[in-house]
Amino acid sequence: FLYSGGPKPISRTPFGEISSGIAMGFAIVLITGYAWTRDLSSALLIPAIPSTLLVGSIMLTNNIRDIRNDENHGRRTLPIVLGRERALSLMSITYLFNFIWILAWIIV
């Protein structure tokens, strides 16, 4: 409800990407890990961090695509605040960071 409903939905603000990343990436990984192990080990952070960033990046990618329409409807999403070029740079950086994180996780 907080993400898309109410008088000030999070989806209309620059915090939509991070809130969805935390809710659907970080929290789901931790809850699933806890359900399987009954332990909230710091080892769960290894998959939780890239999962969080990937979910946020998916939202960022979608919001970059919707910049014009969102502006016309009074939204202030992260790509609108940053501008298209900076939002594309942020998207590239998050995907690159995830690739490096997962590669390092596999190697180590």
N, C-alpha and C positions, 0 to 999 in steps of 0.2 A: 504494500500500500504506500509506504513512504517513497518508493522509487518512482512510481508513476501516478500516484493519486494525491489528493489533498490540495490545499491552497498553494503550496510551494513544492511541487514534486522534484526530487533529486535529479531526475532525468532531464530537467530543463536547466540544470546548473552545470558548472565546470567539474562537479564532483561525481557525476554519473559513472564515469569510467572506473574510478577508484572504488566507489561503493559497490559496483557490480563485481569488480575483481575480487574484493574482499569477501563478499557474500557468496559468489558462485565459484571462486577459485580457492581462496585461502580457507574459508570456513568449511566448505564441503570436503576438502582434503583432510583437514584436521578431524572433522566429525567421523568421516569414514575410517581414518586411521585409528581413532579411539574405539570405534565400534568393533574393529577387528582385533585390536591388541589390548584394549582396556588400559591404555597408557598414553599420555600426551607427551611423548618423547620429542626431544629437539630434532631427532632424525626426520620427523614429519615436515620440518621446515624445508628440507631439500626438495621435495616435490611441490610443496605448497607455494613457494616463492615464484617459480616459473608459471605455475598454474594461475596464480593471481595476476601476473603480468600478461599472460596470454588472453585471459578473459577480458581484462581491461583493454588490451590492444584490439581485440575484436570489436568492442564497443567504440573505441576510438576510430577504427577503420570505418565503421558504419556511420558514425557522426561526421567524419570528414566528407563522406559521400553526401550527407544530408545538410551541409552547411547552408546552402541557399534557402532551402525550405525551412530549416530551423530558424534562421534569421528572420524570415518573413512572418514567422509565428511567435516571435518574441523570446525565443529560447536563447540561453547564454551557455551553450555547451563548450567544452574545452577547446575544440577546433575553432570555434568562433572567437574565443578569448585569445588563443595563440595565433590565429591566422592559419590559412591552409598550408603554407610552406613549413612553418614551425611544427604544425601538427603532423605533417608527413615525416619530418625529421624525427620527432618523438616516436612515431610509430616504427620507423626503421631502427632506431636505437633500442626500443624494447624488444623487437624481434631478434636483433643481433645479440642482445644480452641474454635472451632465452636460449638461443642456439649455443652460445658459449657456456652458459650455466649447465645445460643438459649434457653437452659434450664433456665438460670437466667432470660432471657427475659419473658419466660412463667410464672415463679414463681412470678416475681415482677410485 
